[in-house]
Amino acid sequence: MAQVKGRPASKKAKSASTKSRKNSRPAKGGKATGNGSGKELRAEAVTVVYPVKEGDDVHALEKVSLSISPGDFVVALGASGCGKTTFLNLLAGFIKPTEGNVTLGGKPVLGPGADRGVVFQKHALLPWLKVLQNVTFGLKMQGIPQDKRRDMARKYIDLVGLKDFEQKNIYELSGGMQQRVGLARALTSDPAALLMDEPLGALDALTRDNMQELILDVWRETHKAIFFITHSVEEALFMATKLIVMSPRPGRITHEYELDFCHRFFECRDARKVKSMPDFIEMREEIITIIRGDELEGGNIHV
Amino acid sequence: MSDATHSGSSFFGRLGRLFSAGPAKPGDSFGAPGVGNSTTIAIASAIGIFFLWWVTTTPALGPMVKPLFLPSPAEVWDKFVSVATEGYQDQTLAEHTLASVQRIFIAFVLAALFGIPIGMAMATNRVFRGIFDPPIEFYRPLPPLGYLPLTIIWFGIGETQKLVLLFLAMFAPMVLNTRAGVRSVAIEQIHAAYSLGASRAQVLWHVILKGAMPEILTGMRIGIGFGWTTLVAAELVATERGLGAMIMSASEFLVTSVVIMGIVVIGIIAYSFDLLMRWVERRVVPWKGRV
């Protein structure tokens, strides 16, 4: 059931009726299995206020609630300044909320940790390490012996298609391959949730399309809870099981949609076909209208 | 460039043409400053300088400059051979050189041993930054000759004083570059390490120190360069052996050929050290500038 906060009620009806098709993913709600990676990541009414020396404090986030269960692919979309990245930083534990709390499997999140893997847009790999050492870095930090961590990493290296690149240097790889390393590295610690901050933002269009499919396949294989930030409406619609649209001043979730385009992709394996379906296009235009409205209000687009 | 500068035959017109560029050739980037190879010109320049030296000093050509001010290349070479084999002031060139290299090397190791950890501590901790910032920032711009008398008063005229002076010259650049290196580590790398379960100490060692390595090595390179520039000052007082001491004593006796020979030897050794450090850099931080 899609819910909408603060914005026109018609959106609610529409998204609920036409967009929530049969969804094979587990229903959201307090479904923390508590063992291994099957934990729910949850933000409850989190508010983040940045103090400003002069004038009013900036409310980067205002009472935002969201829960991400294993198997959920939540995509956040929104105008610049809407607090997407702040929200991801909260989930990752890099910042703490001014109010509200973040929990993983019922336990409060008190800082960054290996149970929440983060994939960054760029500059996050360690260039002094080879691909394999980058992927096993987390396991090394956790004190797992070398042989064992190589065995554990191999599965994910194969999964993201880096098999023949284990001994390459990071700077010898293309942008797309580097992001595969980032993805494999985050997966190797077997986190409950994967937080991705515009992971494909720096890639060219074709590589980006390939990586979207790769990430979807990895997600289906590993059944992780994923929180994914993007600026591309098409990418958001294509990948999400749940799409949240955020608005600035104060940063909040204004629309939520349950989507199934990614499952249609799994059925037909044809991303172009899914992305040109009439309801995909209709949905895309609707979302673009919302975001454009926010950008215009904020003065980011000059007409 | 405007049309006026192109068409004009005035001095400024020609100057304009020298620095302006038409559309770039394939493979070149338009507007990139200083494109093109300068090796040939550099070699020509070096030969030119040497030729000028030779022309103005060689007796057969009727020396324009007195040997007291500038001895001929042949004279300097003869001096090089005689000092290398017989020595100057009871010490051969090798002994002078060894003494200087030893001092610089010891001071360099000490400066690295203190400078890099202190730079790391200052960059990562506000308490250390607060403590060390005033003294380092105060003494850093002072010329070593300025505090040389103080080091003599404090440490005497023995070997310690020389090492202290060289140490001080090398320490500041190493601290500053280490700090710059820590600042250059991408916050994403640090965040990534924490979210992979790394502890604070692990992030410091495995991410920040490694990420700062290119700048740390640059600091070591600059430091050792500062060491060579300070060498003569360090060996100014009561020194028997050392290239700086050799130059100073030769100047007192107006043996200009030894002075020039010493300067050239220091130049060659300092440049070789620099090449060595660059080689180390390529080996240790091959990723530098490529990420």
Interface residues (C-beta under 8 A of the other chain):
Chain A: A92 G93 F94 G111 P112 G113 A114 R116 G117 V118 F120 Q121 K122 H123 A124 L125 L126 P127 W128 F137 G138 M141 Q142 N169 I170 Y171 G182 R185 A186 S189 L195
Chain B: A186 E188 Q189 H191 A192 A193 Y194 S195 L196 G197 A198 S199 Q202 H206 V207 K210 G211 M213 V285 P286 W287 R290 V291
